[in-house]
Amino acid sequence: MHGYDFMNGWGHMSPVMWLFMLIFLGLIAFGLIALVRWGFNRGNPPLSERPDSPLDILKKRYARGEIDGEEFERIKKDLE
């Protein structure tokens, strides 16, 4: 008579069952990671909606030619 072998119960699973079990565990891990990331990012606006830092504004002004290199360095030093 064949009964359940408690010591070797997992060894009798077919390869297809192992594959489904690994996929299922992977989905659970993915879901947990996504949930944690979502929880940490809830209070932060997306990067595209964040205002520019003063240094970013200074770099843009220099790139547009509104200020020269000397003025850029002077203002940059003041910001630091």
N, C-alpha and C positions, 0 to 999 in steps of 0.2 A: 504494500500500500504506500502511496506517495503522499506524504504530509508536508506541511510547510517547514522548511529548514531555517530556523531562526539564525543560525550561524552563517549561512550562505544564501540568505534570501535574495540579496541584490544581485548575486552572480547569475541568476537564472533569467534575467531580463534580456529580451532580444535587443539587437543593435538599434532597431527602429525605436524601441521604447527609450533607450539611452539618449538617442538623438532628440526625441520629443522632450525628454526631461531636461536636457541641456538648453534647448531653445526656451522652454518655460522658465528656467532659472535665469537665463539671460534677459528675458523680457522683464522679469521681476527686478533684476539689478538695474536695468535701464530705467524702469519706472521710478525706482527709488532715487537714482542719481538725478533724473529730471525734476523730481519733486523737491529735492534739496536745493538744486540750482534755482528753481523758480522761487523758493522761499527766500533765498538770499538776495535775489534781484528784484523783489517786489517793490522795495522802496526807492530804487534807483531809476531815473528816467533813462531811456535809450541814449546811446552816444550821440545820435543825430539831434537830440533835443537839448543837450547840455549846452549852456552858454560857453563862449570862448573865454579862456583865461586871459589875463592881461598880457602875458607873454605871447600868446597866439595872436592877439589883436596887433601887438607891436610888430610881429613877424609879417603879418598881412600888410600893414602900412608900409613897411620897408620893401616888400615885394612889389607893391603897387607904385613905388617911387615917391611916396608922400614925404618920406624922410630919408636922409642920407645915412651912410654908415657910421659917421661920427655921432650923430644924434641917436641912432639905433643903439649903439654901445652905451651911451650916457644913460638913456632911459632904461635899458636892460639892467645896468648896474644899480639904478635906483630901485628897480622892482625886486632885485635879489636882496 
